[in-house]
Amino acid sequence: MTVGIGVNVPLDPSDLDAAGLMQRLFGIPFERFATYTPVGPAEQIDKFFRPYVDAGVSTLNLTPCGPDRASEIDTIATARASLDS
């Protein structure tokens, strides 16, 4: 059985555009769900998802919200490599 989770991932907690995007998506202030959202560089993303992976989640559907597509790909790829190890 495949178990998965889907999450929006702001790459920079000070990025008001990412927080604003998420506020518009969910219709509530970002602060209300910030503790349930992985935010930051690859190391923070790994730290957030490690318990899920250790519990058996095999599919992560991440929607990065970063300054540009290249940064998003690089950060998520680095986090994936760490989670795969």
ABEGO torsion letter per residue (X at the ends): XBBBBBBBBBABAABAAAAAAAAAAAGBBAAAAAAABBBEBAAAAAAAAAAAAAAGBABBBBBBBBABAAAAAAAAAAAAAAAAX
